[in-house]
Amino acid sequence: MSELIPIERVPGNNPHGLIETIAARTAHEQIGFELGWDYAHYRVNLPAPYAQESSPLRDGQRAGEATFGLRTLAATRHVRKWLQLRLHAWLRGRSVELVQVTPNYLQQIDVSHCPITRSALSSAALAATDASIDRVRNDAGYAAGNLAVVSTKANHAKGALDFRGALRRVQQLEAEALLGLDGLTVSQWARVAVLCSFVEPLSHLEASALPLLVLPPNRLRLFNPVQALQAFVSQQLLTPGWSQRVSRFEDLLPGESCKRAFKGFFMALLPRVLEGGRLHEAHTARWAIEDAWRAPGVQKRWTQVARHLDSAQCEALLVKAATRRLTTRTVVSSGETGATDGWNLATRGYVPHARAQAQRELAW
């Protein structure tokens, strides 16, 4: 596929002798040209060897330099990460959805510690602890709702595995009594499996049987309403006033039997979180909640709550809770058409020739 791309002429500012004309480029070439243009817009040098090689990327940079001159934008850390992500994707033919995936979006999903290994994240240290952006669902592109910041170590170990692939790693480690595999321990692989489960449609029964071993990263889209409800209740403990909010949420539950089951679950969860004694920092508070879910009694009681509900009821409860401002997070049901918009599932996350069929999800 090709398209006609006009190059804007800037009078008196054409140091490289660029020809201002209409040029025909393939879709891949046009993406590279626009990326080079943005490198110039933020006055960031292309990494070697792309700064010297002839390519659409270099053409875009030269055109941008001719247009912007010194009138450039500030290259923050997240801008540089955004450019690096796009370059990495372009070299592999991966798609990047640029309407929502912006430097500001990358700032919103940034974290101080890896949710898988729990190590403090470094930046550009060429270390296993360096922060990297993972496409949680490997058969989708770099798109809003499919991205999480993890350590390079965790990203490389996870690779192209999905929920069931990661779950098999857990089962293998437990069956063979191994301490680790591909650099991750059994607990860390369990977190990988739960993280992947968030963006894969599961049955209500299967999703409700998964312990919340890792809390959903910010802006990740949750496809299974029962997991979204599970995370909503757990994250109440991260902010003051949780007792009143949980009590008000309990009033929304259908039937006395469901209310009793929920009360039993929460009374099982709460003491285990408090026993963790690590609530003074945001990341350690998250770990205390995640570790509380390792107790078999907590998961068993949550499954009893989930049996009183179905997916539609879980989703309705989340909407009601958000309407009554019982959460500090925004919960949005995007419906069937918006769930995977821009994910390019039809082409497994590569630059598409057709749009993928959307599914229902919850943006967390």
C-alpha positions in Angstrom: 0.0 0.0 0.0 1.3 3.5 -0.8 0.0 7.0 -0.2 0.9 10.5 -1.2 2.6 12.5 1.4 3.1 16.3 1.0 6.3 17.7 2.5 5.8 21.2 3.7 8.2 23.8 2.3 9.8 26.2 4.8 11.2 29.2 2.9 14.8 29.9 3.6 15.2 26.9 5.9 16.4 24.0 3.7 20.0 23.3 4.6 20.0 19.7 3.4 18.6 20.5 -0.1 15.4 18.5 0.5 13.0 18.5 -2.4 9.6 19.7 -1.3 7.4 17.5 -3.4 4.8 14.8 -3.1 6.5 11.5 -2.5 5.0 8.0 -2.6 5.9 5.8 0.4 4.7 2.5 1.7 2.9 2.4 5.0 6.1 1.1 6.7 8.2 3.9 5.1 5.7 6.5 6.2 5.7 5.3 9.8 9.5 5.6 9.7 9.4 9.1 8.2 7.0 10.3 10.8 9.2 8.8 13.6 12.3 10.6 12.2 10.2 13.8 12.0 9.4 13.5 15.7 13.1 12.8 16.6 13.8 16.1 15.0 10.8 17.8 16.7 12.2 17.0 20.1 15.8 17.4 18.9 16.9 13.9 19.9 19.6 12.3 17.9 18.9 9.0 16.1 20.9 6.2 17.6 23.8 4.7 15.5 23.7 3.5 12.8 20.4 5.0 11.9 21.8 8.5 12.0 24.0 7.8 9.0 22.1 5.2 7.0 19.8 6.3 4.2 16.3 5.4 5.3 12.8 6.8 5.6 13.7 7.4 9.3 16.7 9.5 8.3 14.6 11.3 5.6 12.0 12.2 8.2 14.7 13.5 10.6 16.2 15.7 7.9 12.9 17.1 6.9 12.0 17.8 10.5 15.4 19.5 11.1 14.7 21.7 8.0 11.3 22.6 9.3 11.9 23.1 13.1 15.4 24.4 13.2 15.9 25.4 16.9 12.2 25.6 17.5 12.0 22.2 19.2 10.2 20.7 22.1 11.6 19.5 25.4 12.8 15.9 25.3 11.7 14.6 28.7 12.5 11.1 29.9 9.1 9.8 28.8 9.5 11.5 25.4 12.7 9.6 24.9 11.1 6.4 26.0 8.2 7.1 23.6 10.6 7.6 20.7 12.6 4.5 21.7 9.5 2.4 21.9 8.4 3.5 18.4 11.8 2.9 16.9 11.9 -0.6 18.4 8.4 -1.3 17.1 9.2 0.1 13.6 12.3 -2.1 13.2 10.2 -5.2 13.9 7.1 -4.1 12.0 5.0 -3.9 15.2 2.1 -1.5 15.3 2.0 1.5 17.7 -1.3 3.2 18.3 -0.4 6.9 18.6 -3.7 8.5 19.5 -3.5 7.4 23.2 0.1 6.0 23.5 1.8 9.3 24.1 4.7 10.5 26.4 2.0 11.5 28.9 0.5 8.0 28.7 3.9 6.4 29.4 4.3 8.7 32.4 0.9 7.5 33.7 1.9 3.8 33.6 5.4 4.4 35.0 6.3 2.6 38.3 9.2 2.6 40.7 9.4 -1.2 41.1 8.8 -4.1 38.8 5.4 -5.7 39.5 6.9 -9.2 38.7 10.3 -9.3 40.4 9.6 -6.4 42.8 13.1 -5.0 42.2 13.6 -1.2 42.1 13.7 -0.2 38.4 16.7 1.5 36.9 16.9 3.6 33.7 19.3 3.1 30.8 21.8 1.3 33.1 22.0 -1.7 30.7 21.0 -3.9 33.7 18.4 -6.5 34.2 16.6 -4.0 36.4 16.1 -1.5 33.7 12.5 -0.4 33.1 11.0 -1.8 29.9 7.5 -1.6 28.3 5.9 -4.9 27.9 3.0 -5.7 25.6 1.1 -7.8 28.1 -0.7 -9.6 25.3 1.9 -10.6 22.8 -0.5 -11.0 19.9 -1.4 -7.3 20.1 0.5 -4.1 19.3 1.7 -1.3 21.4 -1.7 0.1 22.3 -3.4 1.7 25.3 -4.5 -0.9 27.7 -2.0 -3.5 26.6 1.1 -2.0 28.1 2.8 -2.4 31.5 6.2 -1.3 32.8 8.3 -4.2 34.1 12.0 -5.0 34.5 14.0 -6.1 31.4 14.6 -9.4 33.2 10.9 -10.1 33.6 10.1 -8.9 30.0 12.8 -11.2 28.5 11.6 -14.2 30.6 8.0 -13.7 29.7 8.7 -13.3 26.0 5.8 -14.3 23.9 4.0 -16.4 26.6 0.3 -15.9 27.3 -1.6 -16.7 30.5 -1.7 -20.4 29.9 1.9 -20.5 28.9 3.0 -18.8 32.0 0.7 -21.0 34.1 2.4 -24.1 32.6 5.7 -22.6 33.9 4.3 -22.4 37.4 3.0 -26.0 37.2 6.3 -27.3 35.9 8.2 -25.6 38.7 5.9 -26.9 41.4 5.8 -30.4 39.9 9.6 -30.7 39.7 10.3 -28.7 42.9 12.5 -26.3 41.0 13.5 -23.0 42.5 13.2 -21.1 39.2 13.1 -21.1 35.4 14.5 -18.6 32.9 15.6 -16.3 35.8 12.2 -16.1 37.6 11.0 -17.9 40.7 7.7 -19.8 41.0 6.1 -16.8 42.7 7.3 -14.5 40.0 6.0 -16.8 37.3 2.6 -16.9 39.1 2.5 -13.1 38.9 3.3 -13.2 35.2 0.4 -15.6 34.7 -2.1 -13.4 36.6 -0.9 -10.3 34.8 -1.5 -12.0 31.4 -4.9 -13.2 32.6 -6.2 -9.7 32.9 -6.1 -9.1 29.1 -7.3 -12.5 28.0 -11.0 -13.4 28.0 -11.7 -16.2 30.5 -14.9 -17.8 31.7 -16.3 -16.2 34.8 -15.6 -19.5 36.7 -12.0 -19.6 35.7 -11.3 -15.9 36.3 -12.9 -16.1 39.7 -10.6 -18.9 40.7 -7.4 -16.9 40.2 -5.8 -15.2 43.3 -4.9 -11.6 42.8 -1.1 -12.2 43.1 -0.4 -8.9 41.3 -2.6 -5.8 41.3 -3.4 -4.5 37.8 -1.0 -1.9 36.6 -2.4 1.6 35.9 -4.4 1.9 32.7 -4.3 -1.8 31.9 -7.6 -3.1 30.4 -9.2 -5.9 32.3 -11.3 -8.2 30.1 -12.8 -10.2 33.0 -15.3 -8.3 35.1 -14.9 -10.6 38.1 -11.1 -9.7 38.2 -11.9 -6.0 37.9 -14.2 -6.4 40.9 -11.6 -8.4 42.8 -9.0 -5.6 42.1 -11.5 -2.9 43.0 -12.2 -4.4 46.4 -8.5 -5.1 47.2 -7.4 -1.6 46.2 -9.8 0.0 48.7 -7.1 -0.8 51.3 -4.6 1.5 49.6 -6.4 4.7 50.5 -7.8 6.1 53.8 -11.5 5.8 54.4 -11.6 2.2 53.1 -13.9 1.0 55.9 -16.8 3.3 55.0 -16.3 2.7 51.3 -16.3 -1.1 51.7 -19.5 -0.9 53.9 -21.2 1.2 51.2 -20.1 -1.3 48.5 -21.5 -4.2 50.5 -24.9 -2.5 50.4 -24.8 -2.8 46.6 -24.5 -6.6 46.6 -27.5 -8.6 45.6 -29.1 -10.6 48.4 -28.2 -11.4 52.0 -26.4 -14.5 51.1 -24.0 -12.6 48.8 -23.5 -9.9 51.5 -22.6 -12.6 54.1 -20.1 -14.2 51.7 -18.5 -10.9 51.0 -18.2 -10.0 54.6 -16.6 -13.3 55.3 -14.1 -12.8 52.4 -13.1 -9.3 53.5 -12.7 -10.4 57.1 -10.3 -13.0 55.8 -8.4 -10.6 53.6 -8.0 -7.7 56.0 -6.0 -9.2 58.8 -3.5 -10.8 56.4 -2.9 -7.4 54.7 -2.4 -5.7 58.1 -0.1 -8.5 59.2 2.2 -7.6 56.3 3.0 -4.4 58.1 4.3 -2.7 54.9 1.6 -0.1 54.3 3.9 3.0 54.7 4.9 3.1 51.0 2.8 2.7 47.9 4.7 -0.2 46.4 5.0 -2.1 49.7 1.3 -1.6 50.4 0.5 -3.2 47.1 2.8 -6.1 47.9 1.1 -6.6 51.2 -2.3 -6.9 49.5 -0.9 -9.2 46.8 0.7 -11.5 49.4 -2.5 -11.7 51.4 -4.1 -13.4 48.3 -1.6 -16.2 48.7 -3.6 -17.5 51.7 -5.9 -20.3 50.5 -8.7 -19.1 52.8 -8.8 -15.7 51.1 -9.1 -17.2 47.6 -11.7 -19.8 48.8 -13.9 -17.1 50.3 -13.6 -14.9 47.2 -14.7 -17.8 45.0 -17.8 -18.1 47.2 -18.6 -14.4 46.6 -18.1 -14.8 42.9 -20.5 -17.8 42.7 -23.3 -15.4 43.7 -22.6 -13.2 40.7 -22.1 -13.4 36.9 -20.0 -11.3 34.6 -22.8 -8.8 33.9 -23.5 -8.4 37.6 -19.8 -7.8 38.4 -19.7 -5.1 35.7 -22.9 -3.5 36.9 -21.5 -3.4 40.5 -18.3 -1.6 39.3 -20.3 1.0 37.4 -22.5 1.6 40.5 -19.5 1.8 42.7 -17.9 4.4 40.4 -21.1 6.4 40.2 -21.1 6.5 44.0 -17.4 7.5 44.0 -16.3 4.5 46.0 -13.1 4.2 44.0 -10.2 6.6 43.3 -9.7 5.0 39.9 -11.7 5.4 36.8 -13.6 2.3 35.7 -14.9 2.4 32.1 -16.8 -0.2 30.3 -16.0 0.4 26.6 -18.4 -2.2 25.2 -17.9 -4.6 22.4 -16.5 -2.1 19.8 -13.8 -0.3 21.9 -12.2 -3.1 23.8 -9.2 -3.8 21.5 -9.4 -0.8 19.2 -5.9 -0.2 17.9 -4.5 -3.5 19.2 -4.4 -5.1 15.7 -5.2 -8.6 16.9 -6.0 -9.6 13.3 -2.4 -9.2 12.3 -1.0 -10.3 15.7 0.2 -6.8 16.6 2.0 -6.1 13.4 1.3 -3.1 11.1 -2.2 -4.1 10.0 -3.9 -4.6 6.7 -7.3 -4.8 8.4 -8.8 -3.9 11.7 -9.3 -6.5 14.4 -12.6 -7.6 15.9 -13.1 -5.9 19.3 -14.1 -7.6 22.5 -15.6 -6.4 25.8 -13.2 -5.2 28.4 -12.9 -2.9 31.4 -10.4 -0.1 31.4 -8.8 0.0 34.9 
